[in-house]
């Protein structure tokens, strides 16, 4: 964990607004991009942004009514309700007072998803860093969070653990809960990130399961899935063409595979990488692509050539994030067009979207775009 945190401390500076868009795509919730007021994206800190989004998303849930579910209760009731617990009723002599210990089911708002929501609101409402903002709108954010906490009085205020998120099940009519629960899980995993010097970075995402490399990979995959509906976009499992059938041969999994349908079938394999420095320096001082990245993509392309003509002419893209230095290199290796390119995550979001779409449409054309000078 120390190494992860140290790497993130040196990671590219990503504005909060762009971080929020990346999170939405990674969570496969791109439809929420315009669903939250623009003001929610103006927060200077990641913590402030998540608090604002959670507050507004919770109000949407209240507008439709808090979700309810049948829960089992065991308590003393006058008369009889549900199934009588005779052993406990006799032991406590409840029958003499006209009462009984009963097990019964009731429709209640005291559900796991509402408990998670209330516990997170309660926690944020008491964190002084939430309203650390230059915006005048942030002054009463904690007051609004506290008001929402009080409105959930019928929900038990209990400690939430990581395993609780895996037990939440959302149905078709629970879509309003998807975003706030994702925010709650992120905050729980981060244990509410510490903001340094008005930090407007995504560097707080240091939890193993929400690390920057995995976030970037999920963001890229779901971005293309959302913007290329006519294509098949997935993370694909590949197999070595081993004719002897060894059980020790490992499988391979692409970060993103995009397949365009007929009449002009096309296949593109994208390997999304997140490094502090895009290029590396070799033993003799030569700066170039990381050999392990190139070998990996080469294996993805060459080992699948026998499957179809489309696989035989598949293209590859090594995609790196950057916040200042552009890379746009291409090579033709044994019939496969391979490109290494960067996307600048510090630019306005519209430019990021345009860049990503260009890379898979016109960006991989073989047309020469001018002479390239060697990197020194």
N, C-alpha and C positions, 0 to 999 in steps of 0.2 A: 504493500500500500504506500510506503514511503516513496518508492520509485515512481509510482503513478502520480502522486501529488506533486513531486518535484518536476516531472515532465509537464504537468498541466500548468505549473507556475510559469513555465517558459513557452506555453502554447500560444498560437496566434490569437490576437485580440479580436474577439467576435462580438459585435454589438448585440445588446439584449434583444432588439427587435428581430434580428436575423436568427438568434438563438431560439426565439419563440417559434418562428416558422419551422426551423429544423425539428424542434420537438414535436410539433403538430404532425409533420410528415412521418417522423419516426414512430409516432403513436398510431399512424394510419387514421388521422383525424383532420385531414386537409380541409374538410368542409367547414371547420371552425375558424378558418383564417379570417373570414369577414364576419363571423358570428359574434365576436367580442368587439366592443367599441374600440375605435382607434386609440382613444386615450389610455386604454389598458396596455398598449404597446409602447407608451412613452416613458415607462418607468426606467430610471437610470440604473437600477440594480435588478438582478435576477430574482432575489427574494421579494422585492416590492412588486415585480411583475406577476409572479406566481400568486401572491396574496390578492392582488387586484382581480386576476382572472378567477381565482377560487371564489371570491366574494360575489362577482357577477354571475358566475355559473350556478352558485347556490341559490341566488335570488330567482334564477330561471326555474330551478326545481320547486321553490316555494310557489311560484306562479301557477304551476301545474299540480301542486300538493306533494308533500313528502311521500315517497314510496312506502307502501305497507306490505306486510307479509304475515302469514300465520306463524305464530311462535307458541311453543309449549311452555306452560306455566304450572308450577306446583305451589299452591298457597292455601291458606285457610279461608273458606268462604261460608257465608250463612247458607244453610240448606245444603243442596247438592248441585254440583256443576261438573259435567264431564265424568271422569272415572274417579271413584273414591279410593284413597290410599288408606285401607282399613288399619294396617299396622300402625301407622303414624297417628291416625285419628284416635285409636284406642289408647295408645301410649300417652297421648297428650290430653285424653279425656275430653275431646272437642264435642262429642255427641251430646254430653250432658248440657252443653250451652247452646245446642241447636246448630252447631257448626261442624264442618268436616274438612279434612285435608284432601283436596281434589287435584287431579291432573286434568288440564283442559287446554284447548287451543283457542287463541284469540287473534284477531287481526290487529297488528300493532305497528307503530312507526319505529319501535325499538329494534331495528334490524342492524345487521353487521355493516352494511354500506352507510347507514345513517350514523352509526357509532364512529366509523372512520372519519366521516365528514365533520362531525361535531368535535372530535378530539383534535383534529387539525386546525379548525377554526379557533378553538379555545387556546391552542398553543400559539398561533400566530397573533391573536388579539393581545397577548401578553409579552410579545417580543418587540422591544423598542426599536429594532433595526427595520421593522416593516415600514414605518413612516419616515425613514431617513431618505428624504428626497427634496430636490429643489422645487418641486411642483407644489403649488398651493393646494391642489386636490388631495395630496397625500396626508394632510394634517389630520383628517378625521377618518382615515382608513381603518385604524384599529378600533375606533368607536363603532364603525359599521360592522366590523368582524365580531365585536363583542355583542352587538345587537342580534346578529344572526345566531350566535352561540346561545343566547337566552331564548330565542324563538324555538330552539330544539330542546326545550326543557323535558319533553317526554322521552328523549333518547338518553340512554345511560352514558355517562361520561366515564369511560374506562381507558386503560392504557392499551395502545395498539402495537402489535408486533408485526414483523415482516410476513409471517405466515398467514396473517389475516387477509392480506390482499389476494393471495392465491385461492382463498375460500369464497371470495365474492363471485357470484354468478349474475350476469346481467341478461335479461330477456329482451325480446324485440321492442318492448315498450319502455325500456330503461335507458334509451340512448342518451338522455339528458345527464345521466350519472357518469357516462364514460369519461368525459374530460375532467370533471372535478376529482374523480377517484384517481385518474392518472397523475394529476397535480399532487394529490395527497401522497401517493406512493413515491413520487420524486422527492418531495419534501421529507418524507420519512427516511428514504434511503440516504439523503444528504444530511439528515439530522439538523435540518435548517442551516443552509450554508452561511459561512461568515463572509461578510463583505468588507474588503479592505480599500480604503481611500476612494470611496464611491465607485468601487469596482463595477464596470459594466461589461464583464466578460462572462463567458460560459465556463470559465475555469473551475467553477464550483462543482461541476459534474464529475466528481472523482470516484463515485461509487462503481464497483466492479461491473455491475450489470447495466450501468448507464454511462459507461466510460465514453470518451470522445470517439475512439475508433469505431465502436459498435454503433454509437449514435449516428456518425457520419455515414456508415454503411446502410443503416436502416433508412436514414433520410433519403439517400440517393435512390435506393430501390423503390421506396414508396412514392417518391417524386415522379419517377418515370412511369410507375404504374398508374398514377393519377392523371398524368398529362398525355400518356400514349394509350388511350383506351382500346385502340384497334390492334395493339401489339400484345404479345404474351411476355409479361415481365415477371421474373421470379428469381429466387436464389436456387440454383440448379445443382443437383447431386450428379457428379460425373464418375465414371468407372474406368479404371485402367483396362485397355484391351489385352488382358492377359490370357493367352491361349491355353495355358496350363491350369488355370483356375486356382491359383494359390489363395488360401484363406488369409494370408498375411498382407496382401496388397491393399493399401488404404484407398478409401474413396476420396474424392475431391468435391468441394462445394464452392461454386462461384458466388461472389457477392451479388452480382446482378447479371442476368442473361436476358437480352431483349431479342425477340424473334418477330420479324415483320412477315405478314402473310403474303400469299401470292397476290398479283401475278409476278411480283418481283421479290421473291423471298430473300431475306437477309438475316444474318445472325451476328449479334454483337455481344461480346463478353466484357464486362466491366469489373475491374478490381479496384475497389475504393480503399485508399490508404490514408492514414492520418499520422503525419510525422511533424516534429518541430522543424526539421529541414527537409525539403523535398528531395534534394540531390545529396549524394554522399561523395566523400573524397577517398579515392583508392590509395593503395600502399605507395604509389609513386607520385602522388599529388594530383592525379587527374580527377576532375569532377565529372560525375556522370550519374545515370540512373542506378538505383540500388539493384544489384544483380539478382538478389533473391526475388524481388518483385517481378523482374523480367522473366526469370526462369519459371516462376509460378504461372504467369499468364501464358507463356509459351507451351507449357504442359497442358493447360486447359484447351488450347487450340489444336495442337498437333495430335493429341491422343484421341480426339473425337473425329478425325477426318474421315474414317471409314463409314461413318453412320449415314451420310448423305452428301450430295454436292454442296448444299448450303453449309454444312459443317466443314467441308473441305475448303471453302472460301470465307470462313468466318473471320470477323475482325475483332481486334482486342483494344481495350482502352485502360490504361493506368490513370486513375483520376485521383488527384491530390488537392486538398484545400490549401489555400495560401491567403495572406492578407497584404500582399504588396508586390510579389514577384510572379510574373506570368511564365508559364511553360507550355509550349505547343510544338512538340517534337513528334515526327512520324518516321516509320521505317517499314520496309516490305521484307518480310522474312518467310521464305519458302511458300510464297503465295498468300500469306496472311498479312493484311495491313494492320500494323500495331501502332498505337499512338499513346504518348504520355502528355497529359494536359493538366492544368490547374484551374480551379474556380476560386475567385477571390471572395471570401466570406465577409470581408469588411465593406464591400460595396453595397449600394442600395439593393433591396431585395428584388426589385424588378430586373435589375441587371444580372443578378445571380440566376434567376429563372431563365432569362434569355440565353445566358452562357451555357447552362446545362442542356437546354433544348438544341442549341446550335451544335453542340458536341456530338449529338446522336443523329442529326439530320444532315446538315451541310458540313459539319466540322471534320468528318472523316473522309472527305473527298480526296481523291488522289491528285487533284489539281494542285500545281505548285503555287504557293502563296508568297513567293519571293525567296531570295537567298537567306540562309541561316548562318549566322556566325557561330564558331565554336565557343562553348562556355569556358571561361577562364576563372 
